Amino acid sequence: FMSIKVMIIDEQPEFRTLLMHHVTTHWPDAIISAYDPTAAGHLPDEFSGAGNDLILLGSQHGDDREGVDVLRRFVGRKNFPPVVYFGTEDDQEEAHSLRPDAHFIRYHINHDSLIIGLSDVLVSRERVASTNSLFVGDMRTGIHPLIKGYRFMRRIGSTEHSGVYLAERESTHLQVVLKVLRQIPGQEVSIGAFDRFLQEYETIADMDHPNIVRIYDLGVSDDHAHIAMEYLAGGDLRLKIDAGIAERQAVQYLRQIASALSAVHEKHVLHRDLKPGNIMLRKDGSIALIDFGLAKKAKLESEITDKGEIFGTPYYMCPEQGHGNGVDERSDLYSLGVIFYEMLTGKKPFRADTAMGIIYLHANAPIPLLPPRFAQYQAMLNMMLAKSPGDRLQSAAEIDEWLP
């Protein structure tokens, strides 16, 4: 197979050598080209980066040109290779606004974080299947450069701090979902995300419930962690809602979600981001609650989140959460009420052009009426979507009592 091709652009030879060392330590067959913009002259406007899998762009380009100026030229070009920028603390805000494929501080590079970052960039650009792919040589040894024992299958998604992959555990050939989070040293936002990620594992791993995703494995290093969890092949509840859900099926789903919430709440844990995208289905049609990334134990709130910080999705957010006030188990029940309304009608109960508009409606608009054929659920829905927590159902266990 062909090796990945990397171009390093920076005026400092020591820095170019450092990046070359990091890359070749992990990919010994990588083809590296180093370019000194001071000695060789600035790259012409017609430079396309063609033939490279990655452009590693440093911030040093001589006295007359800033690295962010070069970055601005590169990121706006069609079909340009992925650009990874190595800037300074002074230019990081401007560089971040230009949205390079990855961004590091040149004086604080950690090898593991760098390799994870470069890997994610290559995968996100769909180079997995190409002969220049990072994973051509890694398919047999693991999904991720630093996670052994798993064979990569495909990328499922990503966020600012984490990537989600479908993989196969080599020892058992079991398909799993790997959620990998990297921590960027010195960045408080990353540290907070790392803490929440570990708490997600601790929350779910302690639970043995048929409607909560199963956790198989946790791995942690100084700057990244991974969770191996059950692969749920049935897709998420959004797809079911879009296709239309029969009344009987909607009620069955409601019972299962409520049962999962009861188990979660018994552990004194809140989900805080209950929505159709976080409710998955197995092949047998059963429900499994996932993504406890926003879950928290009340006693940890001040340690993990800033006071008043709003987490969650506005369409499914209770009035108190939308206004940054305290939340409890009844907040999750409100979100479940929104989901139940959507399962029955195919529509969200409150819609607006902006997130703040939706939050306003949750707090002030009347509870919508269900179509007459679903009138038997209206009283229960009114108690799930009550504006004040004191007027709502007080526990998930009560939902089953209200269902006909």
Beta strands, then each sheet from edge to edge (+ up, - down):
strand 1: 5-9
strand 2: 31-35
strand 3: 54-58
strand 4: 83-87
strand 5: 102-105
strand 6: 150-158
strand 7: 162-169
strand 8: 174-182
strand 9: 215-220
strand 10: 224-230
strand 11: 269-270
strand 12: 279-281
strand 13: 287-289
strand 14: 296-297
sheet 1: 2+ 1+ 3+ 4+ 5+
sheet 2: 6+ 7- 8+ 10- 9+
sheet 3: 11+ 14-
sheet 4: 12+ 13-
end
